[in-house]
């Protein structure tokens, strides 16, 4: 039986938390933690830029471009989750925030952040 989307994200997050104390020579995530937050943030920036490029390429509508976009978004989410784990921000904090925003106009939600 295939894992649900939530199960995949929860398992990845648990692995990332466990890797914080791992030997950097045995784990990519551990190597990121060992290099520090600036390295993690730079990777997020790189992956965000690559996601943007893939999205622009995807506008042509080809299946290959869509696969590339999915891969870049996966890379971006991975590195954001590394950052969350680095700061002990539980995955549930993200999903709770998304749930809080659910059913609310994005314009209204954004305006409420600007007012505070």
PALOFI-984567 format. One record per residue: residue in one letter; x, y, z of N, C-alpha, C in turn. Coordinates in steps of 0.05 Angstrom, whole numbers, padded with zeros to 5 digits, always signed. Example, Ala and Ser with C-alpha at 12.3 -4.5 7.8 and 13.67 -1.06 7.14 Angstrom:
BEGIN
A+00264-00114+00156+00246-00090+00156+00264-00066+00156 S+00257-00045+00142+00273-00021+00143+00258+00001+00157 
***
This chain:
BEGIN
X+00017-00024+00000+00000+00000+00000+00018+00025+00000 X+00012+00044-00017+00027+00068-00019+00022+00086+00005 X+00042+00100+00013+00039+00119+00036+00024+00143+00026 X+00009+00155+00045-00005+00180+00039+00015+00203+00037 X+00006+00225+00025+00023+00248+00023+00032+00257+00051 X+00014+00257+00070+00021+00266+00097+00042+00247+00110 X+00038+00221+00105+00058+00201+00116+00085+00205+00104 X+00086+00211+00078+00112+00216+00065+00126+00240+00078 X+00112+00262+00081+00123+00286+00093+00131+00281+00122 X+00115+00268+00137+00121+00262+00165+00146+00244+00168 X+00148+00224+00151+00171+00207+00152+00197+00222+00144 X+00195+00239+00124+00218+00255+00116+00226+00274+00138 X+00207+00287+00151+00213+00305+00172+00227+00291+00195 X+00216+00267+00203+00228+00251+00224+00257+00244+00217 X+00262+00237+00192+00289+00230+00184+00307+00254+00186 X+00297+00277+00177+00313+00302+00179+00320+00309+00207 X+00301+00306+00225+00307+00311+00254+00328+00292+00264 X+00326+00267+00257+00345+00247+00265+00373+00252+00254 X+00374+00264+00231+00400+00269+00217+00415+00293+00230 X+00402+00309+00246+00415+00332+00258+00441+00325+00273 X+00441+00301+00285+00464+00293+00300+00481+00272+00286 X+00475+00267+00261+00489+00246+00246+00516+00256+00236 X+00532+00237+00229+00559+00243+00217+00555+00256+00190 X+00565+00280+00186+00562+00294+00161+00573+00279+00136 X+00591+00261+00141+00602+00246+00118+00584+00223+00109 X+00563+00218+00125+00545+00196+00118+00517+00205+00110 X+00512+00231+00111+00485+00241+00106+00486+00269+00094 X+00472+00273+00072+00471+00300+00059+00458+00320+00079 X+00436+00312+00091+00423+00330+00110+00441+00337+00133 X+00455+00317+00144+00474+00322+00166+00496+00341+00157 X+00504+00339+00132+00525+00357+00122+00515+00386+00120 X+00489+00389+00113+00478+00415+00113+00477+00427+00141 X+00468+00411+00161+00467+00421+00188+00495+00428+00198 X+00515+00412+00191+00542+00417+00200+00553+00443+00188 X+00545+00450+00164+00554+00474+00151+00540+00499+00161 X+00517+00496+00174+00503+00518+00186+00479+00529+00170 X+00465+00546+00184+00441+00558+00173+00445+00573+00146 X+00467+00587+00144+00472+00602+00119+00473+00584+00095 X+00485+00561+00098+00486+00542+00076+00458+00531+00070 X+00442+00526+00090+00415+00516+00085+00399+00538+00071 X+00402+00562+00080+00387+00585+00067+00396+00589+00038 X+00422+00586+00033+00432+00589+00005+00420+00567-00012 X+00418+00542-00002+00406+00520-00017+00377+00526-00023 X+00363+00537-00004+00334+00544-00008+00333+00564-00031 X+00350+00584-00030+00350+00604-00052+00356+00592-00079 X+00376+00574-00080+00383+00561-00105+00359+00545-00115 X+00347+00530-00097+00325+00512-00105+00301+00529-00114 X+00296+00552-00100+00274+00569-00108+00279+00580-00136 X+00303+00588-00142+00310+00598-00169+00306+00576-00190 X+00315+00552-00183+00312+00530-00202+00283+00523-00206 X+00267+00526-00185+00238+00521-00188+00225+00541-00206 X+00233+00566-00203+00223+00587-00221+00230+00582-00250 X+00254+00574-00255+00263+00568-00283+00247+00544-00294 X+00243+00524-00277+00228+00500-00286+00199+00508-00291 X+00188+00525-00275+00160+00534-00279+00157+00550-00305 X+00177+00566-00311+00176+00581-00336+00178+00562-00360 X+00195+00542-00357+00198+00522-00379+00172+00505-00381 X+00159+00501-00359+00135+00485-00359+00112+00498-00374 X+00114+00524-00377+00093+00539-00391+00088+00529-00419 X+00109+00515-00430+00106+00504-00457+00088+00480-00457 X+00083+00469-00433+00063+00448-00430+00073+00419-00435 X+00098+00415-00438+00109+00389-00444+00111+00372-00418 X+00108+00345-00422+00110+00327-00400+00137+00327-00387 X+00158+00330-00403+00185+00330-00392+00189+00354-00374 X+00179+00377-00382+00181+00401-00366+00166+00399-00340 X+00143+00386-00341+00127+00382-00317+00142+00364-00297 X+00156+00343-00307+00172+00326-00290+00194+00341-00277 X+00207+00359-00293+00228+00376-00282+00218+00394-00260 X+00194+00406-00265+00182+00423-00245+00177+00408-00219 X+00166+00385-00221+00160+00369-00197+00186+00363-00182 X+00207+00356-00197+00233+00351-00184+00244+00375-00170 X+00242+00398-00182+00252+00423-00169+00236+00430-00145 X+00209+00427-00146+00193+00433-00123+00199+00414-00100 X+00204+00389-00107+00212+00369-00086+00238+00377-00073 X+00257+00387-00089+00283+00396-00078+00278+00420-00060 X+00261+00438-00068+00255+00462-00052+00242+00454-00026 X+00222+00438-00027+00208+00429-00003+00227+00414+00016 X+00244+00397+00005+00264+00383+00021+00281+00403+00037 X+00292+00422+00023+00310+00441+00037+00295+00459+00057 X+00270+00466+00051+00254+00481+00070+00249+00464+00095 X+00244+00438+00091+00240+00420+00114+00266+00417+00130 X+00289+00417+00117+00315+00417+00131+00316+00441+00149 X+00309+00464+00139+00309+00489+00155+00290+00487+00178 X+00266+00477+00173+00247+00474+00195+00258+00455+00217 X+00270+00433+00209+00281+00415+00229+00305+00427+00243 X+00320+00444+00229+00343+00457+00242+00334+00475+00265 X+00311+00487+00261+00300+00506+00281+00279+00493+00299 X+00277+00467+00298+00257+00452+00315+00228+00462+00310 X+00222+00469+00285+00195+00477+00278+00181+00452+00269 X+00162+00442+00285+00149+00417+00277+00133+00419+00251 X+00132+00398+00236+00116+00398+00212+00087+00406+00218 X+00077+00398+00241+00050+00405+00248+00046+00435+00250 X+00067+00450+00256+00064+00480+00257+00057+00490+00229 X+00070+00479+00209+00064+00487+00181+00036+00478+00173 X+00029+00454+00178+00002+00444+00170-00020+00458+00186 X-00015+00464+00211-00034+00480+00227-00039+00507+00215 X-00017+00520+00207-00019+00547+00195-00034+00546+00169 X-00029+00526+00152-00043+00523+00127-00073+00517+00132 X-00079+00501+00153-00106+00495+00160-00120+00521+00169 X-00106+00537+00185-00118+00562+00195-00126+00580+00171 X-00110+00580+00151-00115+00597+00127-00136+00585+00108 X-00141+00559+00111-00159+00546+00093-00187+00558+00094 X-00199+00561+00071-00226+00571+00070-00227+00602+00072 X-00205+00614+00074-00204+00643+00076-00192+00655+00051 X-00202+00677+00042-00191+00690+00018-00162+00696+00023 X-00145+00690+00003-00117+00696+00005-00113+00726+00007 X-00130+00742-00006-00127+00771-00003-00133+00780+00025 X-00154+00769+00037-00161+00776+00065-00139+00767+00084 X-00128+00743+00080-00107+00733+00097-00082+00751+00096 X-00075+00758+00072-00051+00775+00068-00056+00803+00081 X-00079+00814+00077-00086+00840+00089-00085+00839+00119 X-00092+00816+00131-00092+00814+00160-00063+00814+00171 X-00044+00803+00155-00016+00803+00163-00004+00831+00161 X-00013+00846+00141-00003+00873+00138-00013+00892+00160 X-00036+00886+00171-00048+00903+00191-00034+00900+00219 X-00020+00878+00223-00008+00873+00249+00021+00881+00250 
***
